[in-house]
Each structure stands twice: as structure tokens, then as C-alpha cells.
């Protein structure tokens, strides 16, 4: 989570010790929130990169206070030439990342409300469709919902002002307003145009909800990690467990982050052990561990895409590295830094990057993202992949073969040739090329005869047919990871242990 502090010493973090989830410094993950909230009624536009900031008469005192935080806590410590700060322009020149900036009071309140999905409006999600502002959906029990506004309705005017040709942000700004105030929306539905008299209300959108996809298989959508998201997840899981849950899909696509503690606490419901590793400026890496044992154990798949960022990457990486879930989709956004919000004595707030993090296994996330087990770039195919994997995992839990065998059998039918695993000396061997293809990857010819390579988790693996071995190239050196490669009828087979232990392709079913 973020922390609001007005004294330097109050923001100090326990150093040099392993911390449980309940003792974690309350960091904040911003991601690119303004973009994520474009369809909401309290969009945080123009929040992160203001062209100018109106400062009060106490500008000098404010800049001096900001200097202290930069010198003591900013992850990317500015050089001495950056000081003293004489203006806000100097501040933005000193800041070296897009997630650190100064917030005025009203900006912070809008920012906080957006993160916690608290809206003041009429409860409609909007999009631009065919150059018109159209209703995507309405919030249940909101003023728009009760008035009968429907998906597909086109907004023609707000309080009599035409919005034809207006931007989405302009229309959002017109519709939003203080609780209890009135607004009239002129809406076209097919060939009819009607006025809807609405009264704006305070709306709290859930950050976690779910749908049943198939018998006993639920898709849990995590929109962001707000102030009560972990509690919401616990309540959702109680409902699902009571209704006969068999398997879970966590949908974190386009989840742009939120509160750090909420991501860790939510992941702790499903996994024990290390959740991530954190490093502040001038400190060593610290392991952040779950506080207690996991509560729920179900076969699980996590959906991620390029819009999955920040705290959502922590949740995804924790379940991946702890072998709790298989990941499907695209490589995530790649934001591996933490922000802390400090309340300024002179007014406003300073959001500052104060730490970086990596996955439990030490995989870099900043600029690299979290890589799914199964690369499925087409959004329309990701959910069906997840459901199929869950069915495979459930069958494996019943002793009906591994999920990899099931996937290869399906490919067998599509490709018209046998891709069946081999049993050699009591161990199962899988065809390497076909298995990589199943996960959305390819194996390529290397630099010499009998040399091949493939990438996994941003690592370059080298297959030497002559030596019948696979190595991993790390900082110019080759580390052996599999010396039991088998060649049969022109195909290369690797042991199941390599796929599970090195690549993480194990069944996470309990």
C-alpha cells in the first residue's frame, strides 16, 4: 500500500530482516492507472505529467521538503547537481522515472478514489464506437441502471450540450460531479432519442467478481488491488467453495496494479512461502513471505496480458514461482518498482519510487514482465485455453495422465502424427519441439551442426544433439540443466523432471 508520512523518520523500513506480509512497508504500485480508468466516471487524466503546477506562496519550503525525500528515499538518487530545487520544473528534471511526481490535494483525492474504484457519477462505462460515445454497461443499482440505460445506448448530449465529436475524457468530465447533483443525459437508442434525468451518487465498484464458466470452474476477475481487495477475494472464495468449486481462473488482464499489501495478502490466500523479493536504495534484497499457511487449494490458471502491471505482476509471479498456477496469455507489462506517497507539510503529496522488486525466484520484472507458461497472444483464445488446461489438470489429479500428455494428444489429432511421450527406465520423456510448440514457443537451429536453442523466461537454452544435453547460457557461461536427452526416430525427447523443475510445467493441482 502507499504510506502517508510527513516526517522522514516515520517512513523508515525494517532493514536487513525478512518480513512477513503483515510487516511489509506500505508501498504503492501505480502502473499506468490513468489509461486503465479511461472507461470509468472518475478518470484520472492529466494526473501524471502536468505541464505546470500551481504552487502556493510556500513554494520554497515545499521544494526543500521534497529535496529531503529525494535525497533519503528516492530509488534513483539524483546527483548533487540536481540540487537545490528552485522550481517544480527542476523537480521533474531531477526525477528519473515516470511514476514519481508531485500531487496537489485535489489530484491526490481523485487518484485515491480511482484506485479504490470509488465513483461519483451515474454509473456507466463508456467507449468511443464509430465516432460516438456509447454505453458499454452500467453499474448494478446505480442511477443509470435504475433509470434503464442500456449497453449500446449512444450519448448525444449532457445537460443539453452536444457531445458529438467530443473526446471520451470530455464527456466523462461533463457527466461526473458531486454526489446529489442532477445531470440530464440525452440518449439515442436505435431511432429514438430520450432524456434521462439522473442524480449523481457515490458508487463503490467491486475490485473482485466472478462468473461460472463451466460446471465447477469459475473465472475470478481482479480489476485492481484496492484498499479492500484481499477481503473481497476472501468473500468471493467463500461463495465459490460453498457452491462446489473445482477449479479457478484468475483474470488479471488489463489489471494495472494497486496496493502492494493487498496483492501479497491476496496471493497468501493461495500460496505460502516467498511472495517476492524487495530492494530499497543502498540495501540488500529482502524476502517478503506470506503470513501463515495458504487457505485455498484448487487447480488454477492465471490470465495475463501486456496490460497486466505492477501489483498484478506480483500476484501472478507469486502463484507462478510457487507452483500454484499455470499462466496463460502474453508477457506482462514489466513494472518492477514500488512507489510511496508522502504527505507534504506544505501541502500536497509526493509520490516517489522507493524500491524495486523481483519474483520469488529472482526473475527480473522491470522492463521484462512476467512470462506465461503458455503464450497465447489472441485475446479471444485465452479463456478457452485456460478452461482446457483446468480440465487437463483435473484429469491428472484423477490419475488420467498429465496435462501435457492431454495437450499433446490434442495436437496429435491436429498434426496427424504421434507425439506421445516415451517411458524409459521408469521415467516419462516428452517430445521437446512439440512441447515447446504447445506452449507457444519454437526451437531454432543454432550456430553449428546439431546445435539448437530456445528461450524460456528470457533465458537462452542450448540443445546439443551430439552431447545429448541442454545447457542454459548465463552471463557468457553455460550451466548444464539436462543431461538425459533422448533421440528417437528423428525427434528429441526430454524427461518430465526437466519440464517440471526447470521450466515450471508441473501440475499445480493440490
C-alpha positions as CSV (number, residue, x, y, z in Angstrom):
1,X,0.0,0.0,0.0
2,X,1.1,3.6,0.0
3,X,2.0,5.4,3.1
4,X,1.2,9.0,4.1
5,X,4.0,10.5,6.1
6,X,5.1,14.0,7.0
7,X,8.3,13.1,8.8
8,X,11.3,11.4,7.3
9,X,11.9,9.1,10.2
10,X,8.4,7.8,10.0
11,X,9.0,6.3,6.6
12,X,11.9,4.1,7.5
13,X,11.6,0.4,6.7
14,X,12.8,-2.5,8.8
15,X,16.2,-3.2,7.3
16,X,18.1,-6.4,6.9
17,X,15.4,-8.7,8.1
18,X,12.9,-11.0,6.4
19,X,9.4,-9.5,6.8
20,X,6.0,-11.2,6.8
21,X,3.1,-9.9,4.9
22,X,1.8,-8.1,7.9
23,X,5.0,-6.2,8.4
24,X,5.6,-5.1,4.8
25,X,6.3,-1.4,4.2
26,X,3.2,0.1,2.7
27,X,4.3,0.7,-0.8
28,X,2.1,1.7,-3.7
29,X,2.1,0.4,-7.3
30,X,0.9,3.0,-9.8
31,X,1.2,1.3,-13.2
32,X,-0.4,3.4,-15.8
33,X,-3.6,4.0,-14.0
34,X,-5.0,6.9,-16.0
35,X,-5.1,4.8,-19.1
36,X,-6.7,1.9,-17.2
37,X,-9.5,4.1,-15.9
38,X,-10.5,5.7,-19.2
39,X,-13.8,4.0,-19.2
40,X,-14.8,5.0,-15.6
41,X,-16.5,8.1,-14.5
42,X,-13.7,9.5,-12.4
43,X,-10.8,9.1,-14.9
44,X,-7.5,10.4,-13.6
45,X,-6.5,12.2,-16.8
46,X,-3.6,14.6,-16.9
47,X,-2.5,13.4,-13.4
48,X,0.9,12.1,-14.0
49,X,2.6,14.6,-16.3
50,X,1.2,18.1,-15.6
51,X,2.7,20.7,-17.8
52,X,2.6,23.2,-14.9
53,X,1.8,23.1,-11.2
54,X,0.3,26.0,-9.4
55,X,2.3,26.4,-6.2
56,X,1.4,28.3,-3.1
57,X,3.5,31.1,-1.5
58,X,5.3,28.4,0.5
59,X,7.0,27.1,-2.7
60,X,10.5,27.3,-1.3
61,X,9.6,25.4,1.9
62,X,7.8,22.7,-0.2
63,X,10.8,22.3,-2.5
64,X,13.2,22.0,0.4
65,X,10.9,19.3,1.9
66,X,10.8,17.4,-1.4
67,X,14.6,17.6,-1.6
68,X,14.9,15.8,1.7
69,X,12.8,12.9,0.4
70,X,14.7,12.7,-2.8
71,X,18.0,12.6,-1.0
72,X,16.9,10.0,1.5
73,X,14.4,7.7,-0.2
74,X,14.3,8.1,-4.0
75,X,15.5,4.8,-5.6
76,X,17.3,6.6,-8.4
77,X,19.3,9.1,-6.3
78,X,19.9,12.3,-8.2
79,X,23.4,13.7,-8.3
80,X,24.4,16.8,-6.4
81,X,24.0,18.9,-9.5
82,X,20.2,18.4,-9.2
83,X,20.1,20.5,-6.0
84,X,18.9,22.9,-4.8
85,X,15.4,22.7,-6.4
86,X,14.4,26.2,-7.4
87,X,11.1,25.3,-9.2
88,X,8.8,22.4,-10.0
89,X,10.5,22.2,-13.4
90,X,13.7,21.4,-11.5
91,X,11.9,18.7,-9.7
92,X,10.7,17.0,-12.9
93,X,14.2,17.2,-14.3
94,X,15.6,15.5,-11.2
95,X,13.1,12.7,-11.3
96,X,14.3,9.8,-13.5
97,X,11.1,7.7,-13.8
98,X,7.5,8.3,-14.9
99,X,6.0,7.1,-11.7
100,X,7.3,9.8,-9.4
101,X,5.7,13.3,-9.2
102,X,4.0,15.9,-7.0
103,X,0.3,15.8,-6.5
104,X,-2.0,18.6,-5.4
105,X,-4.6,17.8,-2.9
106,X,-7.5,17.5,-5.4
107,X,-5.3,15.4,-7.7
108,X,-4.5,13.0,-4.9
109,X,-8.1,12.6,-3.9
110,X,-9.2,11.8,-7.4
111,X,-6.2,9.4,-7.7
112,X,-7.2,7.6,-4.5
113,X,-10.8,7.4,-5.5
114,X,-9.9,6.0,-8.9
115,X,-7.7,3.4,-7.3
116,X,-10.3,2.3,-4.8
117,X,-12.9,2.3,-7.6
118,X,-15.0,4.9,-5.8
119,X,-17.0,6.9,-8.3
120,X,-19.2,10.0,-8.1
121,X,-21.4,9.8,-11.1
122,X,-24.3,7.9,-12.6
123,X,-22.7,4.5,-13.1
124,X,-22.0,4.0,-16.7
125,X,-18.9,2.6,-18.6
126,X,-18.3,4.4,-21.8
127,X,-16.3,3.9,-25.0
128,X,-15.9,5.6,-28.4
129,X,-17.6,3.5,-31.1
130,X,-18.0,4.7,-34.7
131,X,-17.1,8.2,-33.5
132,X,-19.9,8.2,-31.0
133,X,-19.8,7.9,-27.2
134,X,-21.6,4.6,-26.4
135,X,-22.6,2.9,-23.2
136,X,-20.6,-0.3,-22.6
137,X,-22.5,-1.3,-19.4
138,X,-24.0,0.1,-16.3
139,X,-23.1,-0.4,-12.6
140,X,-25.7,-2.6,-10.9
141,X,-28.0,-0.5,-8.7
142,X,-26.5,2.8,-9.9
143,X,-28.7,5.7,-11.0
144,X,-28.1,4.8,-14.7
145,X,-29.0,1.2,-14.0
146,X,-32.2,2.1,-12.2
147,X,-33.2,4.6,-15.0
148,X,-33.0,1.8,-17.6
149,X,-29.9,3.0,-19.5
150,X,-28.6,0.0,-21.5
151,X,-25.5,-1.2,-23.3
152,X,-25.3,0.2,-26.8
153,X,-27.1,3.4,-26.0
154,X,-25.4,6.5,-27.6
155,X,-25.0,9.7,-25.6
156,X,-25.9,12.6,-27.7
157,X,-25.8,15.4,-25.1
158,X,-25.1,16.2,-21.5
159,X,-27.3,18.8,-19.8
160,X,-28.3,20.0,-23.3
161,X,-24.7,20.3,-24.5
162,X,-24.0,18.2,-27.6
163,X,-21.1,15.8,-27.2
164,X,-20.9,14.8,-30.9
165,X,-17.2,14.8,-31.8
166,X,-16.1,15.2,-28.2
167,X,-13.4,13.1,-26.6
168,X,-14.1,10.4,-24.1
169,X,-12.4,12.4,-21.4
170,X,-14.5,15.5,-22.2
171,X,-17.7,13.5,-21.9
172,X,-16.6,11.8,-18.6
173,X,-15.8,15.3,-17.2
174,X,-19.3,16.5,-18.0
175,X,-21.1,13.5,-16.5
176,X,-19.1,13.3,-13.3
177,X,-20.0,15.6,-10.5
178,X,-20.7,16.0,-6.8
179,X,-23.0,13.5,-5.0
180,X,-26.6,14.6,-5.1
181,X,-26.4,16.9,-8.1
182,X,-28.5,16.4,-11.2
183,X,-27.5,15.7,-14.7
184,X,-29.6,15.1,-17.9
185,X,-28.3,12.6,-20.5
186,X,-29.8,12.8,-24.0
187,X,-29.6,9.2,-25.3
188,X,-30.2,7.7,-28.7
189,X,-31.5,4.1,-28.7
190,X,-31.9,2.8,-32.2
191,X,-34.1,5.5,-33.8
192,X,-35.5,7.0,-30.6
193,X,-33.9,9.9,-28.7
194,X,-34.9,10.4,-25.0
195,X,-33.8,12.5,-22.0
196,X,-32.8,10.7,-18.8
197,X,-32.9,12.8,-15.6
198,X,-30.3,11.4,-13.2
199,X,-29.0,12.3,-9.8
200,X,-25.3,11.6,-9.2
201,X,-24.4,9.2,-6.4
202,X,-21.3,7.8,-4.7
203,X,-20.6,4.3,-6.2
204,X,-18.2,1.7,-4.9
205,X,-17.3,-0.8,-7.6
206,X,-16.0,-4.2,-6.6
207,X,-12.4,-4.9,-7.4
208,X,-13.1,-8.7,-7.5
209,X,-16.0,-10.5,-9.0
210,X,-16.6,-13.8,-10.7
211,X,-18.6,-15.8,-13.3
212,X,-19.2,-19.5,-13.6
213,X,-17.7,-20.7,-16.9
214,X,-18.4,-24.4,-16.7
215,X,-19.5,-26.9,-14.1
216,X,-17.4,-26.1,-11.1
217,X,-15.0,-23.9,-13.0
218,X,-15.1,-20.2,-12.1
219,X,-13.4,-17.2,-13.6
220,X,-12.4,-14.6,-11.0
221,X,-11.8,-11.2,-12.4
222,X,-9.4,-9.0,-10.4
223,X,-9.8,-5.4,-11.7
224,X,-7.2,-3.9,-9.5
225,X,-5.7,-4.1,-6.0
226,X,-7.7,-1.6,-4.0
227,X,-7.8,-1.0,-0.2
228,X,-10.1,-4.0,0.4
229,X,-9.4,-6.3,-2.5
230,X,-7.9,-9.1,-0.4
231,X,-11.0,-9.1,1.8
232,X,-13.2,-9.1,-1.3
233,X,-11.3,-12.1,-2.6
234,X,-11.8,-14.0,0.6
235,X,-15.5,-13.4,0.5
236,X,-15.7,-14.5,-3.2
237,X,-13.7,-17.6,-2.4
238,X,-16.2,-18.5,0.4
239,X,-19.0,-18.3,-2.0
240,X,-17.3,-20.3,-4.7
241,X,-16.1,-23.0,-2.2
242,X,-19.7,-23.3,-0.9
243,X,-21.0,-23.7,-4.4
244,X,-18.8,-26.7,-5.4
245,X,-15.8,-25.0,-6.9
246,X,-13.4,-27.4,-8.8
247,X,-11.0,-25.1,-10.5
248,X,-10.1,-21.4,-10.7
249,X,-9.2,-18.9,-13.4
250,X,-7.8,-15.6,-12.2
251,X,-8.2,-13.0,-14.9
252,X,-5.7,-10.2,-14.4
253,X,-5.7,-8.9,-18.0
254,X,-5.5,-5.1,-18.0
255,X,-5.1,-5.1,-14.2
256,X,-2.7,-2.2,-13.8
257,X,-1.8,-2.7,-10.1
258,X,-2.8,-1.1,-6.8
259,X,-1.8,-1.5,-3.2
260,X,1.2,-3.7,-2.6
261,X,0.0,-5.2,0.7
262,X,-3.3,-6.2,-0.9
263,X,-1.5,-8.1,-3.7
264,X,0.6,-10.0,-1.2
265,X,-2.3,-10.7,1.2
266,X,-4.5,-11.9,-1.7
267,X,-1.7,-14.2,-3.0
268,X,-1.2,-15.5,0.5
269,X,-4.8,-17.0,0.4
270,X,-3.5,-19.4,-2.2
271,X,0.2,-19.8,-1.6
272,X,2.7,-19.9,1.3
273,X,6.4,-19.2,1.1
274,X,8.1,-16.2,-0.5
275,X,5.9,-13.8,-2.4
276,X,8.6,-11.6,-3.9
277,X,12.0,-10.0,-3.2
278,X,12.3,-6.3,-2.5
279,X,15.3,-4.0,-2.5
280,X,15.4,-0.4,-1.4
281,X,18.2,2.1,-2.2
282,X,21.5,1.2,-0.5
283,X,20.0,-2.0,1.0
284,X,20.2,-5.7,0.3
285,X,17.4,-7.8,-1.2
286,X,14.7,-8.9,1.4
287,X,12.3,-11.8,1.0
288,X,8.6,-10.9,1.6
289,X,6.9,-14.0,2.9
290,X,3.3,-15.0,3.2
291,X,1.9,-14.6,6.8
292,X,0.7,-18.1,7.6
293,X,-0.4,-21.1,5.5
294,X,-2.5,-20.9,2.4
295,X,-6.2,-21.1,2.8
296,X,-7.4,-22.5,-0.5
297,X,-6.0,-25.2,-2.8
298,X,-7.6,-25.6,-6.3
299,X,-6.2,-26.2,-9.7
300,X,-5.7,-22.7,-11.0
301,X,-4.8,-20.7,-14.2
302,X,-3.9,-17.0,-14.3
303,X,-4.7,-15.0,-17.4
304,X,-2.3,-12.1,-18.1
305,X,-1.6,-9.7,-21.0
306,X,0.5,-6.7,-21.8
307,X,-1.8,-4.6,-19.6
308,X,-1.1,-6.7,-16.5
309,X,1.2,-4.5,-14.5
310,X,2.8,-3.8,-11.1
311,X,1.0,-5.3,-8.2
312,X,-0.8,-7.6,-10.6
313,X,2.6,-8.9,-11.7
314,X,3.5,-9.6,-8.1
315,X,0.3,-11.7,-7.7
316,X,0.9,-13.5,-11.0
317,X,4.6,-14.2,-10.3
318,X,3.9,-15.4,-6.8
319,X,1.5,-18.0,-8.0
320,X,3.7,-19.0,-10.8
321,X,7.0,-19.3,-8.9
322,X,5.4,-21.2,-6.0
323,X,3.8,-23.7,-8.5
324,X,0.3,-22.7,-7.6
325,X,-1.0,-21.8,-11.0
326,X,-0.2,-22.1,-14.7
327,X,-0.1,-18.7,-16.6
328,X,-1.7,-18.2,-20.0
329,X,-1.6,-15.1,-22.3
330,X,1.0,-12.6,-23.1
331,X,4.2,-11.4,-21.4
332,X,3.0,-8.8,-18.9
333,X,3.8,-5.0,-18.8
334,X,7.0,-5.2,-16.8
335,X,6.8,-2.7,-14.0
336,X,9.1,-3.8,-11.1
337,X,9.2,-0.7,-9.0
338,X,7.4,0.4,-5.9
339,X,6.1,3.9,-5.0
340,X,5.5,5.5,-1.6
341,X,3.2,8.5,-1.2
342,X,4.4,11.1,1.3
343,X,2.2,13.8,2.7
344,X,3.9,17.2,2.5
345,X,3.8,19.6,5.5
346,X,3.5,22.4,3.0
347,X,0.5,20.8,1.2
348,X,0.1,18.2,-1.4
349,X,1.7,14.8,-1.8
350,X,4.9,13.4,-3.2
351,X,4.7,10.0,-5.0
352,X,8.2,8.6,-5.1
353,X,9.7,5.4,-6.4
354,X,11.4,4.0,-3.3
355,X,12.1,0.3,-4.1
356,X,12.3,-2.3,-6.8
357,X,11.2,-6.0,-6.7
358,X,11.7,-9.3,-8.5
359,X,9.8,-12.5,-8.5
360,X,10.2,-15.1,-5.7
361,X,12.8,-17.0,-7.9
362,X,14.6,-13.7,-8.6
363,X,13.3,-13.2,-12.1
364,X,13.5,-9.6,-13.2
365,X,10.1,-7.9,-13.8
366,X,11.1,-4.3,-14.5
367,X,11.3,-3.9,-18.3
368,X,10.9,-7.7,-18.8
369,X,7.5,-8.6,-17.4
370,X,6.2,-12.0,-16.2
371,X,6.3,-14.6,-18.9
372,X,3.3,-17.1,-19.0
373,X,3.8,-20.8,-19.3
374,X,1.6,-20.8,-22.4
375,X,2.0,-17.9,-24.8
376,X,-1.5,-17.2,-26.3
377,X,-1.5,-13.8,-27.9
378,X,-5.1,-13.9,-29.3
379,X,-7.3,-12.5,-26.5
380,X,-10.3,-14.4,-27.8
381,X,-8.5,-17.7,-27.3
382,X,-7.0,-17.1,-23.8
383,X,-10.1,-18.1,-21.8
384,X,-10.7,-21.3,-23.7
385,X,-7.1,-22.2,-23.3
386,X,-7.4,-21.7,-19.5
387,X,-10.6,-23.8,-19.3
388,X,-9.0,-26.6,-21.3
389,X,-5.9,-26.6,-19.1
390,X,-8.1,-26.8,-16.0
391,X,-9.9,-29.8,-17.4
392,X,-6.5,-31.4,-18.1
393,X,-5.2,-30.7,-14.6
394,X,-8.4,-32.1,-13.0
395,X,-7.9,-35.3,-15.1
396,X,-4.3,-35.5,-14.0
397,X,-5.5,-35.2,-10.4
398,X,-7.6,-38.2,-11.0
399,X,-4.7,-40.2,-12.4
400,X,-5.7,-39.9,-16.0
401,X,-2.3,-38.7,-17.3
402,X,-0.6,-35.3,-17.2
403,X,-2.0,-32.1,-18.6
404,X,1.0,-32.1,-21.0
405,X,0.0,-35.5,-22.3
406,X,-3.5,-34.4,-22.8
407,X,-2.4,-31.3,-24.7
408,X,-0.1,-33.4,-26.9
409,X,-2.9,-35.8,-27.7
410,X,-4.9,-32.9,-28.9
411,X,-2.0,-31.8,-31.1
412,X,-1.7,-35.4,-32.3
413,X,-5.1,-35.2,-33.8
414,X,-4.4,-31.8,-35.4
415,X,-0.9,-32.7,-36.8
416,X,-1.6,-36.3,-37.9
417,X,1.5,-37.8,-36.3
418,X,2.3,-39.3,-33.0
419,X,3.5,-37.0,-30.3
420,X,3.1,-39.5,-27.4
421,X,5.6,-39.5,-24.5
422,X,8.0,-42.3,-24.0
423,X,8.6,-44.4,-20.9
424,X,12.3,-45.1,-20.4
425,X,13.7,-46.7,-17.2
426,X,10.6,-45.7,-15.2
427,X,10.6,-42.0,-16.3
428,X,8.4,-40.2,-18.8
429,X,10.0,-38.4,-21.7
430,X,8.2,-35.7,-23.8
431,X,9.0,-34.6,-27.3
432,X,10.8,-31.2,-26.8
433,X,9.8,-29.5,-30.1
434,X,6.1,-30.4,-29.8
435,X,6.0,-29.4,-26.1
436,X,7.5,-26.0,-26.8
437,X,5.1,-25.6,-29.7
438,X,2.2,-26.4,-27.3
439,X,3.3,-23.5,-25.1
440,X,3.6,-21.1,-28.0
441,X,7.4,-21.3,-28.4
442,X,9.8,-22.6,-31.1
443,X,13.2,-24.3,-31.1
444,X,15.6,-22.9,-33.6
445,X,18.8,-24.0,-35.3
446,X,22.0,-23.0,-33.5
447,X,25.4,-21.9,-34.6
448,X,26.7,-25.3,-35.6
449,X,25.6,-28.8,-36.7
450,X,23.4,-30.5,-34.2
451,X,23.0,-27.3,-32.1
452,X,19.6,-25.8,-31.3
453,X,18.3,-23.1,-29.0
454,X,15.1,-21.9,-27.4
455,X,14.1,-19.1,-25.0
456,X,12.2,-19.6,-21.7
457,X,11.8,-16.9,-19.0
458,X,14.2,-14.7,-21.0
459,X,16.8,-17.4,-20.7
460,X,18.6,-18.9,-23.7
461,X,18.7,-22.7,-23.6
462,X,21.1,-24.6,-25.8
463,X,20.4,-28.1,-27.1
464,X,23.5,-30.1,-28.2
465,X,22.3,-33.2,-30.0
466,X,25.8,-34.8,-30.1
467,X,26.2,-34.5,-26.3
468,X,22.5,-35.2,-25.7
469,X,22.4,-32.3,-23.2
470,X,20.7,-29.0,-22.6
471,X,22.6,-26.0,-21.1
472,X,21.5,-22.6,-20.0
473,X,23.7,-19.7,-21.0
474,X,24.1,-17.4,-18.0
475,X,26.5,-14.3,-18.3
476,X,28.5,-16.0,-21.0
477,X,28.8,-19.3,-19.2
478,X,26.9,-22.4,-19.9
479,X,25.2,-24.2,-17.0
480,X,24.0,-27.8,-17.5
481,X,20.3,-28.3,-16.8
482,X,19.5,-31.6,-18.5
483,X,21.9,-34.4,-19.4
484,X,19.3,-37.0,-20.2
485,X,18.2,-36.1,-23.7
486,X,16.9,-39.0,-25.8
487,X,16.8,-39.2,-29.6
488,X,14.1,-41.4,-31.2
489,X,13.1,-41.5,-34.9
490,X,14.4,-38.1,-35.6
491,X,12.8,-36.5,-32.5
492,X,14.3,-35.1,-29.3
493,X,12.8,-36.2,-26.0
494,X,13.4,-34.7,-22.6
495,X,12.5,-36.1,-19.2
496,X,9.4,-34.9,-17.4
497,X,11.6,-33.8,-14.5
498,X,13.3,-31.2,-16.7
499,X,10.0,-29.7,-17.8
500,X,8.7,-29.5,-14.3
501,X,11.7,-28.5,-12.3
502,X,13.5,-26.3,-14.8
503,X,10.6,-24.8,-16.9
504,X,7.9,-25.0,-14.2
505,X,5.5,-27.1,-16.3
506,X,4.1,-29.0,-13.4
507,X,0.5,-29.7,-12.5
508,X,-0.3,-27.2,-9.7
509,X,-3.4,-29.2,-8.7
510,X,-3.3,-30.0,-4.9
